[in-house]
Structure formats: C-alpha cells, structure tokens
Amino acid sequence: MNRKVAILGGQGNAAVVAAAIEHARRMGATDLEVAGFLNDRTPVGEKIDLFPVIGKIEDAQRLLAEGYWFINTIFRIDGNRERIAMFENLEIPDDRLATFVHPMAYVAPSVELGPGCVIMPNVSMSPATKLGKGCLMMAGSMMGHDNVVGDFCHIAAQAAVGSYLKIGKGVHIGLNATIHEYMTIGDYATLGMGAVLKHDIGEGEIWAGNPARFLRMAE
C-alpha cells in the first residue's frame, strides 16, 4: 500500500522533489505517492507543476491525523533559523517524516539517513557519513565519507562536499560549491554558489567566492 506524502513548499525544491518521487514511483522503486503540497501562498486546489495544493502549512496536523506522511522543503539561503522553527512547531513525529532515496542515487551501505531526508537522482554518498533529520541532497551533489551533518541541511545541485566534515544544523551549501576536507561549518551558515571553501565557517556566517571569504552574517 502506497504512503501518501504531503510536501511542505511549492515552486522550487518542493516541485522538484515531487517530480523525482513520481519518477521513482513509475519505476516501481518507491511506495511513496505525492498527494500534493502544503503552501500558504497558492490557493488550495491550484496545481504547482503536476500536483495540487492540498492545504496550508497549518493543516499539517489535520493531514497527520488522516494518515499522511510529510517532507519539508521550505528553506532559504538567508533565514533558515526561522523556517526550521516554523516546521518544528508543527510537531510532526519523526516516524511520519518520509525518507526518499531516488533509485538513480548511490548511497553507501554504511550511510545513516535521518527521518525525512531526500536523496535526489545522481547523488553520490560515500561511506560512514551521517545526515540528520530533514536534509535535502539535490541532483548531482556529492557527499564524501566520514561526515556528520546536522538536521535540515540543504546541499544544492552539483555541490561537492569533502570528507571528515562537521556541518551544523540548517546549513545551506550552494550550487556547484566545493568544500575541502576536515572543515567545520556552524549552525545556520551559508556557502554561496560556486564557492570553494578551505576554512571553517562560524554559526550564521555567509561565505562566498573562490576562494571563499566571509561576506556577512545571516539576517
């Protein structure tokens, strides 16, 4: 029996993740079935790409009682602390967060995925890495071995993350960014698109460029 999934979000990550789940479902590679989106900006009943908006964010508890599963995709580059708090305040149990691994991804057997993680097509995850709850690894991103990654991190498409890293909660790693080995990235930090990181990043810091340099604090 398929598990119906409500995805928090809309245009962008949510629609991309929904399409990947549907692709895997048509391949017979998942028991997840996208019911639609929870979105506060698009009216209920309207479609975003292939799937309808089935409620607002506040409707999560109602859908929880009706047996739905959930995936959260509501992140932003500058402000993840607030977005994550919004999701945590919904009090969705971990055992009702849907973990999705696309069949075209490589995930080493010793990788540990927290509840609600999404692993998109052409992702590569090397051994002994741990992802926390609700992390998104977008298409073509690469995660090295022996990393510890906190909850609700967003690894954008084509990012290359080295090994022996400690990555905090709510971190955003931008498109095509590259991270050297043995780095520490603090909670709610951001690494910009195309950046090359060779230094630790502190909590709430935004770094960008090649080589990456401190830009400003997250607002």
PEGI-V451106 format. One record per pair of residues at least 6 apart in sequence whose C-alpha atoms are under 7 Angstrom apart, sorted by the first residue. I is the first residue (numbers start at 1). GAP is how many residues later the second one is. D is the distance in Angstrom with one decimal. If there is no record, write none. Layout:
# PEGI-V451106
{{I;GAP;D} {I;GAP;D}}
This chain:
# PEGI-V451106
{{2;29;4.8} {2;30;5.6} {2;31;6.1} {3;28;6.1} {3;29;4.9} {3;30;5.9} {3;66;6.8} {4;28;6.1} {4;29;4.9} {4;30;5.8} {4;31;5.6} {4;64;5.3} {4;65;6.0} {5;27;6.5} {5;28;5.9} {5;29;4.8} {5;30;5.5} {5;63;5.7} {5;64;4.6} {5;65;5.3} {6;28;6.4} {6;29;5.7} {6;30;5.4} {6;31;5.5} {6;32;6.6} {6;62;6.6} {6;63;6.2} {6;64;5.0} {6;65;6.5} {7;7;6.3} {7;29;6.4} {7;30;4.8} {7;31;6.1} {7;63;5.8} {7;64;4.8} {7;65;5.9} {8;6;6.8} {8;29;5.7} {8;30;4.8} {8;31;6.4} {8;49;6.9} {8;63;6.2} {8;64;4.8} {8;65;5.8} {8;66;6.4} {9;28;6.3} {9;29;6.1} {9;30;5.5} {9;64;5.6} {9;65;5.4} {10;27;6.5} {10;29;6.2} {10;38;6.6} {11;37;6.6} {13;60;5.9} {14;59;5.6} {15;33;6.9} {15;34;6.6} {18;16;6.3} {22;11;6.9} {24;6;6.0} {24;78;6.3} {24;79;6.7} {25;6;6.8} {25;7;7.0} {29;74;6.5} {36;15;5.1} {36;16;5.0} {36;17;5.4} {36;18;5.7} {37;15;6.4} {37;16;4.6} {37;17;5.7} {37;18;7.0} {38;15;5.9} {38;16;6.0} {38;17;4.9} {38;18;4.8} {38;19;5.2} {39;14;6.5} {39;16;6.5} {39;17;4.9} {39;18;5.8} {40;16;4.9} {40;17;6.2} {43;10;6.9} {44;9;4.9} {44;10;5.5} {44;11;5.6} {45;7;5.5} {45;8;5.3} {45;9;6.3} {46;6;5.4} {46;7;5.8} {47;6;6.0} {60;30;7.0} {69;27;5.1} {69;28;5.8} {69;29;5.8} {70;26;6.4} {70;27;4.9} {70;28;5.6} {71;26;6.0} {71;27;5.9} {71;45;5.8} {72;62;6.7} {74;9;6.6} {75;8;6.3} {77;95;6.2} {77;113;6.6} {78;140;5.4} {78;141;6.3} {79;139;6.6} {79;140;6.3} {80;90;5.9} {80;108;6.2} {81;89;6.8} {81;107;6.4} {94;21;5.9} {97;18;5.6} {97;19;4.5} {98;17;6.6} {98;18;4.7} {99;16;5.6} {99;17;4.4} {99;18;4.9} {99;19;5.9} {100;17;6.3} {100;18;4.8} {100;19;6.1} {101;17;6.0} {101;18;4.6} {101;19;6.4} {102;17;6.1} {102;18;5.4} {102;19;5.5} {104;17;4.9} {104;18;5.6} {105;14;7.0} {105;15;6.5} {105;16;5.0} {105;17;4.7} {105;18;4.8} {105;19;6.2} {106;17;6.1} {106;18;4.8} {106;19;6.1} {107;17;6.1} {107;18;4.8} {107;19;6.6} {108;17;6.0} {108;18;5.4} {108;19;5.1} {109;18;6.9} {110;17;5.3} {110;18;5.2} {111;16;5.5} {111;17;5.2} {111;18;5.0} {111;19;5.9} {112;17;6.4} {112;18;4.6} {112;19;6.2} {113;17;6.1} {113;18;5.0} {113;19;6.5} {114;17;5.7} {114;18;4.7} {114;19;4.3} {114;20;6.8} {115;18;5.0} {115;19;6.2} {116;17;5.9} {116;18;4.4} {117;16;6.2} {117;17;4.5} {117;18;4.7} {117;19;5.8} {118;17;6.4} {118;18;4.9} {118;19;6.2} {119;17;6.4} {119;18;5.1} {119;19;6.6} {120;17;6.1} {120;18;5.2} {120;19;5.0} {121;18;5.1} {121;19;6.6} {122;17;5.7} {122;18;4.6} {123;16;5.8} {123;17;4.7} {123;18;5.0} {123;19;5.7} {124;17;6.7} {124;18;4.8} {124;19;6.2} {125;17;6.1} {125;18;4.8} {125;19;6.2} {126;17;6.2} {126;18;5.1} {126;19;4.6} {127;18;5.0} {127;19;6.6} {128;17;5.7} {128;18;4.7} {129;16;5.4} {129;17;4.6} {129;18;4.5} {129;19;6.0} {130;17;6.2} {130;18;5.0} {130;19;6.0} {131;17;6.4} {131;18;4.8} {131;19;6.3} {132;17;5.8} {132;18;4.7} {132;19;4.2} {132;20;6.9} {133;18;4.5} {133;19;6.0} {134;17;6.0} {134;18;4.7} {135;16;6.2} {135;17;4.5} {135;18;4.7} {135;19;5.9} {136;17;6.4} {136;18;4.9} {136;19;6.1} {137;17;6.3} {137;18;4.9} {137;19;6.5} {138;17;6.1} {138;18;5.2} {138;19;4.8} {139;18;4.9} {139;19;6.7} {140;17;5.5} {140;18;4.7} {141;14;7.0} {141;15;6.8} {141;16;5.2} {141;17;4.2} {141;18;4.7} {141;19;6.0} {142;16;7.0} {142;17;6.2} {142;18;4.8} {142;19;5.9} {143;17;6.4} {143;18;4.9} {143;19;6.5} {144;17;5.9} {144;18;4.8} {144;19;4.6} {145;18;4.9} {145;19;6.6} {146;17;5.8} {146;18;5.0} {147;16;5.8} {147;17;4.9} {147;18;4.7} {147;19;6.1} {148;17;6.3} {148;18;5.1} {148;19;6.2} {149;17;6.1} {149;18;4.7} {149;19;6.1} {150;17;5.9} {150;18;4.7} {150;19;4.4} {151;18;4.9} {151;19;6.3} {152;17;6.1} {152;18;4.9} {153;16;6.3} {153;17;4.7} {153;18;4.8} {153;19;6.0} {154;17;6.3} {154;18;4.9} {154;19;6.2} {155;17;6.2} {155;18;5.0} {155;19;6.6} {156;17;6.0} {156;18;5.2} {156;19;4.9} {157;18;5.2} {157;19;6.5} {158;17;6.0} {158;18;4.6} {159;15;6.7} {159;16;5.6} {159;17;4.2} {159;18;4.7} {159;19;5.9} {160;16;6.8} {160;17;6.2} {160;18;4.7} {160;19;6.4} {161;17;5.9} {161;18;5.0} {162;17;5.5} {162;18;5.3} {162;19;4.7} {163;18;4.8} {163;19;6.5} {164;17;5.9} {164;18;4.9} {165;16;6.3} {165;17;5.0} {165;18;5.1} {165;19;5.8} {166;17;6.5} {166;18;4.8} {166;19;6.3} {167;17;5.9} {167;18;4.8} {167;19;6.3} {168;17;5.9} {168;18;4.9} {168;19;4.3} {169;18;4.6} {169;19;6.0} {170;17;5.9} {170;18;4.6} {171;16;6.1} {171;17;4.7} {171;18;5.0} {171;19;5.8} {172;17;6.5} {172;18;4.8} {172;19;6.3} {173;17;6.0} {173;18;4.9} {173;19;6.6} {174;17;5.8} {174;18;4.9} {174;19;4.3} {174;20;6.9} {175;18;4.6} {175;19;6.1} {176;17;6.0} {176;18;4.8} {177;15;6.9} {177;16;5.6} {177;17;4.3} {177;18;4.7} {177;19;6.0} {178;17;6.2} {178;18;4.8} {178;19;6.2} {179;17;6.0} {179;18;4.8} {179;19;6.6} {180;17;6.0} {180;18;5.4} {183;16;6.5} {183;17;5.3} {184;16;4.9} {184;17;6.4} {185;15;5.7} {185;16;4.6} {185;17;6.1} {186;15;5.9} {186;16;4.7} {186;17;4.0} {186;18;6.9} {187;16;4.8} {187;17;6.3} {188;15;6.1} {188;16;4.9} {189;12;7.0} {189;13;6.9} {189;14;5.6} {189;15;4.3} {189;16;4.9} {189;17;5.8} {190;15;6.4} {190;16;4.6} {190;17;6.3} {191;15;6.0} {191;16;5.0} {191;17;5.8} {192;15;6.1} {192;16;4.6} {194;15;7.0} {195;13;5.3} {195;14;4.7} {195;15;5.2} {195;16;6.7} {195;17;5.5} {196;13;6.7} {196;14;5.0} {196;15;5.1} {196;16;5.3} {197;14;6.2} {197;15;5.1} {204;13;5.7} {204;14;5.3} {205;11;6.2} {205;12;4.6} {205;13;6.0} {206;8;6.1} {206;9;5.5} {206;10;5.4} {206;11;5.7} {206;12;6.3} {207;6;5.2} {207;7;4.4} {207;8;5.1} {208;6;6.7} {208;7;6.4}}
